[in-house]
Amino acid sequence: MNATNYSLLDASFAEEAQRFDATDPLAAYRAEFLRPVTPEGKPILHFAGHSLGLQPRQVRESIQEVLDDWANLGVEGHFAARRPWVTYHELMTDATARLVGAKPEEVVVMNTLTVNVHLMMVSFYRPTSKRFRILIEGGAFPSDQYAVASQAQFHGFDPAVAIQELRPRLGETTLRDADILDTIARDGEHIALILLGNCNYLTGQRFDMAAITRAGHAQGCFVGFDLAHGAANLLLNLHDDGPDFAVWCNYKYLNAGPGGLGGVFVHERHLNRTDIPRFAGWWGHDKTARFQMGPEFQPMPTADAWLLSNPPILALAALRASMALFDAAGMPALTKKAAWLSDFLYRQLQTLPDGAVTVLTPAEPNRRGTMLTLRVPGKAAELVGFLQRHGAEVDLRRPDIVRIAPVPLYTAARDVAELGVLLRAFWSEDGESH
Ligand SMILES: *Cc1c(COP(=O)(O)O)cnc(C)c1O
């Protein structure tokens, strides 16, 4: 392909982008976010929302409100703040439930993701001498690997024996849905807990949560999902799909800020039960009696039963601002736009020279979310550096993986068209010098 063809392509993609943006019902949300600028003062194109989302403008005001109430009210702020701190975390509940397709009593915002993986495993990894395996994806996110291995050890099992990993077939890069279900049917009697990411953090492969949950439950396994790359990215129906629990972080697609608080889903069937082991703290105690400071733990009848401490209000304030935007836009509209943007990016990748990139993310729209993962043999770091110098932020996993997420709340189609121009420039003859 030569430079002339590229400029024709650039023009036709730009035109298509213009048409999309002109009727995009979510277009106005773009202005609600702050973005870094290049040394030339141009706002960057941010395609790393799967890693850390941009800052919503309203975050500053939301945090300022808490700071002012603290300054003006001191300890009285617990009850007298404009949004009293004692119930502040409940401001997230309904919107979180809508975000993940759950009932309000099934969700709680608390802690950070890996902490919540551990807390959920305390309750739902209950190994016996016959059934003690944990089924995870091969190459799961490192923190998840460390968490499950340390949980197995905590219960006296050798992780090398207790952790069972799903691997793609030889020569393939993602898992086949049928192979996951076959593994569960074959080995289920030995598996205590199935814990999969969704989407997979590296390949962006989406799993069929309902089918996996059914298969796991049919074998008597507990089933949980790490939705670090699913929450605020996929249209989720956690209650109907029926996993026992799910956990996620809110700082990726949900823009809650660095180290922002995570989310937890516990299915209704496990609420209000006293026979579930749980690490307890005072904020999980029945709130009507919390301040009587009685010696015996009476759990909240909701997912709040897993809360430990009085929550960090400043971090919640940041999340509240971002959550309001997501809730107003709604996941159906967001996922619809994301699917279009993701496909638009996919089509542009197909204009690159043969062999330049391989898309590892499944091609079928229902088997992926917003993010596309590319393998760029020999040139990944160079490409990411080139894009960065030209004002586009993507994410590099050495040695050869590049992840790009055109998240729908603050990405316009013209941003993706511009990225396409840069990608084609990188591989065009004049681009060789970069
Ligand atoms: C981002 C991510 C984490 C990070 O965990 P923290 O406890 O929030 O630092 C863990 N697991 C997965 C799958 C992730 O994508």
Ligand as a Chemical Component Dictionary entry (heavy atoms), coordinates in Angstrom:
data_LIG
# 
_chem_comp.id                   LIG 
_chem_comp.type                 NON-POLYMER 
_chem_comp.pdbx_formal_charge   0 
_chem_comp.three_letter_code    LIG 
# 
loop_
_chem_comp_atom.comp_id 
_chem_comp_atom.atom_id 
_chem_comp_atom.alt_atom_id 
_chem_comp_atom.type_symbol 
_chem_comp_atom.charge 
_chem_comp_atom.model_Cartn_x 
_chem_comp_atom.model_Cartn_y 
_chem_comp_atom.model_Cartn_z 
_chem_comp_atom.pdbx_ordinal 
LIG C1 C1 C 0 -6.406 -3.851 37.240 1  
LIG C2 C2 C 0 -6.573 -5.229 37.752 2  
LIG C3 C3 C 0 -6.224 -5.550 39.074 3  
LIG C4 C4 C 0 -5.635 -4.493 39.986 4  
LIG O1 O1 O 0 -5.952 -4.722 41.314 5  
LIG P1 P1 P 0 -5.909 -3.583 42.433 6  
LIG O2 O2 O 0 -6.107 -4.374 43.654 7  
LIG O3 O3 O 0 -6.999 -2.621 42.130 8  
LIG O4 O4 O 0 -4.583 -2.904 42.376 9  
LIG C5 C5 C 0 -6.448 -6.847 39.503 10 
LIG N1 N1 N 0 -6.973 -7.792 38.665 11 
LIG C6 C6 C 0 -7.299 -7.500 37.396 12 
LIG C7 C7 C 0 -7.872 -8.557 36.507 13 
LIG C8 C8 C 0 -7.101 -6.219 36.900 14 
LIG O5 O5 O 0 -7.396 -5.945 35.636 15 
# 
loop_
_chem_comp_bond.comp_id 
_chem_comp_bond.atom_id_1 
_chem_comp_bond.atom_id_2 
_chem_comp_bond.value_order 
_chem_comp_bond.pdbx_ordinal 
LIG C1 C2 SING 1  
LIG C2 C3 SING 2  
LIG C2 C8 DOUB 3  
LIG C3 C4 SING 4  
LIG C3 C5 DOUB 5  
LIG C4 O1 SING 6  
LIG O1 P1 SING 7  
LIG P1 O2 DOUB 8  
LIG P1 O3 SING 9  
LIG P1 O4 SING 10 
LIG C5 N1 SING 11 
LIG N1 C6 DOUB 12 
LIG C6 C7 SING 13 
LIG C6 C8 SING 14 
LIG C8 O5 SING 15 
# 
